[in-house]
Amino acid sequence: MLSSRLMLSYRLLLLPALASLAACGFHLQGTLTTPEVMQRTYIQTVDRHSQFYLRLRRELLAAGIDVVDDEAEAGAVFAVYVDDTNQRVLSVSARNVPTAYEVYYSIRYSVISGTNTLLEQQDLTLTRDYTYDSTLVLGKAHEETLLRDEIAKDLVRIVLEQVSAL
């Protein structure tokens, strides 16, 4: 057991370190800071069932942002112009059978508040590749689904970092 005097001295040493982190603008990863106008945000998109939209909405709500269903009630509009995911063949065997695929997810978005553009149109594409074995079709289909979900998660993280920098 540490004595109470030793614990007090540890706390006194820790206090200046925490104060210097706060002074330099350090934020814990995962904390979202947004402009005041984004406290009520409308997400404008064609596909309200895409992995990107669902994750973005969930993360904004978790950060305390009120995601509204009517653009007129919003202080800002998060506009998603492109929300596309698919896969491409990367390589084939000598028998012309696919052996590797690339899964990609592309988005184009901007953040607008009234007549002000808070974040210019951004294009972002992330990819992951995986090997394919025709004897493991169910497992590979599941792997592809997991990859798409992880890519959408990474896209949302990158987008929210950009929003936090506003």
Secondary structure, DSSP 4 states (H G I P E B T S, - for coil): ---HHHHHHHHHHHHHHHHHHHHTT---TT-----GGGGEEEEE-S-TTSHHHHHHHHHHHHTT-EEES-GGG-SEEEEEEEEEEEEEEEEE-TTS-EEEEEEEEEEEEEEEETTEEEEEEEEEEEEEEEE--GGGHHHHHHHHHHHHHHHHHHHHHHHHHHHHT-
